[in-house]
Amino acid sequence: MTTAIVNISLKAGVLDSQGKAVHHALDSLHFKGVEDVRVGKQIILKLATDDKTTAMAEVEKMCEEILANTVIEDYKIELI
């Protein structure tokens, strides 16, 4: 079995309204020194293969087709 961890974040230059809201909340709570906040998502997949090449290809296809909106989001895959 292979575990795939997919981290998805907005591309640079795309407005992150959630990040702005979190940044404002942190500032309101007097957490100083936070210059920027970007909010993303993490998806953890358990795959029934031990073949890392096959797993990577499958997860990349999943990301391109459904997990990430590749117009505005980037993704990184880690296999463990």
C-alpha positions in Angstrom: 0.0 0.0 0.0 1.2 3.5 -0.8 0.0 6.7 0.8 -0.2 9.9 -1.3 -0.3 13.3 0.3 -1.5 16.0 -2.0 -1.1 19.6 -1.0 -3.1 22.1 -3.0 -2.7 25.8 -2.9 -3.8 28.8 -4.8 -1.3 30.0 -7.5 0.7 33.1 -6.8 -1.3 36.1 -7.8 -4.7 34.6 -7.1 -6.6 36.4 -4.3 -6.9 34.2 -1.3 -9.9 35.5 0.6 -9.7 32.8 3.3 -6.1 33.7 3.8 -6.9 37.4 4.1 -9.7 36.6 6.7 -7.3 34.4 8.8 -4.6 37.1 8.6 -7.1 39.7 9.8 -8.3 37.5 12.6 -4.7 36.8 13.7 -4.0 40.6 13.7 -7.2 41.2 15.7 -5.9 38.7 18.3 -2.6 40.6 18.5 -0.5 38.0 16.8 2.1 40.3 15.3 4.7 39.6 12.7 2.5 37.5 10.3 3.1 39.1 6.9 0.9 36.9 4.8 -1.4 33.9 5.1 -2.3 31.5 2.4 -5.0 28.8 3.0 -4.8 25.5 1.1 -6.0 22.0 1.4 -4.5 18.6 2.0 -5.8 15.3 0.6 -4.4 12.0 1.9 -5.0 9.0 -0.3 -4.3 5.3 0.5 -3.6 3.4 -2.7 -3.6 -0.3 -3.2 -0.3 -0.4 -5.0 3.3 -0.5 -3.9 4.6 0.7 -7.3 5.6 4.3 -6.8 5.6 5.1 -10.6 2.0 3.8 -11.0 0.9 5.6 -7.9 2.4 8.9 -9.0 0.8 8.6 -12.4 -2.6 7.8 -11.0 -2.5 10.6 -8.4 -1.3 13.2 -11.0 -4.3 12.2 -13.2 -6.6 12.6 -10.2 -5.3 16.0 -9.5 -5.6 17.1 -13.1 -9.1 15.8 -13.5 -10.8 16.4 -10.1 -8.8 17.1 -7.0 -7.3 20.5 -8.1 -8.6 23.4 -10.2 -5.4 23.7 -12.2 -6.5 27.1 -13.6 -6.0 28.7 -10.2 -4.4 26.0 -8.0 -1.0 24.3 -7.8 -0.5 20.9 -6.3 2.4 18.9 -4.9 2.4 15.1 -4.4 4.4 13.2 -1.8 4.3 9.4 -1.8 5.1 7.6 1.4 
